C-alpha cells in the first residue's frame, strides 16, 4: 500500500491475499476471491483503500476496503480485453486505471458514477504488453512489450479529472528480446527495464528523446522478470532491485544525475 502498512500478493490459485505488518511480521488479514483463473497482478490506488486485480480470465476486478481494514468487497468487474490481462496500474493523481494485456493493447478505465468504463484503447504495440508504469506526477506513462519496445505516453488532459493518452516516443532497437517489466524512478526522468535478453537497462530523457544511459548485459542467467527502484531515497545514486529466472534478486546502484 502507499504507506507501506499492507502488502498484497497474487497467486496461481486465483486469489489475492492482503497482509498487514504487526510486531515486525506480516499477518494475513484478507483473501480476495472471484477470479476464475490465476491472478497476474494487483495494485493499490493512491489512497490505499482500493485495489485492482487482473487475471488470465481476461477480467479486471476493483476492490474497496469496507469499514474494518480486514474486509474488502468487489465494486466492479471490468471486461474488455480479449486475452489474459498481465498488469494494472493506477494513475497517481486521478481516479483512472490502466490495464495491459496479451491482446497487445492497454485499456484506460475511468469511474462513471457507480461503474467503471473503458474510455480509451492504446494499440501501438504489436505483441503482448507485459507491464506499465507512471511517472510520479502521472503526466506520462511507459509500457513494455513482447515486441521489444518501450513506448512513452503523455496524458493530454492536464488539470482534468479525466485522462487521454497519446504516444510521444518509442524506445526500439535496444532490447533484443521481450521487455517484461519497467519502473519509473520516483524523482527523476529515468526508466529502468527488465528484458528477456538477460539485461537490465536504464534510460534517461534528454533533448533528443530517451537514450540508454546504463546497462548490465548479463544481469541474470536467464530472463530478467522485474525491476524496481527503491522509493523515497534522494541522492546522487539510486538503488535498483532486479529478479530473474535464475532465482536471484540483485541490487544495483545507478547514478541518476
ABEGO torsion letter per residue (X at the ends): XAAGABBBBBBAAGBBBBBBBBGGBBBBABBBBGBABBBABBBBBAAGABBBBBBAAGBBBBBBBBEBAABBBBABBBBGBABBBABBBBBAABBBBBBBBAAGBBBBBBBBEABBBBABBBAABABBBABBBBBAAGABBBBBBAAGBBBBBBBABBGBABBBBBBABBBBGABABBBABBBBBAABBBBBBBBAAGBBBBBBBBAAEBBBABBBABABBEBBABBBBBBGBBEABBBBBBBBAAGBBBBBBBBAX
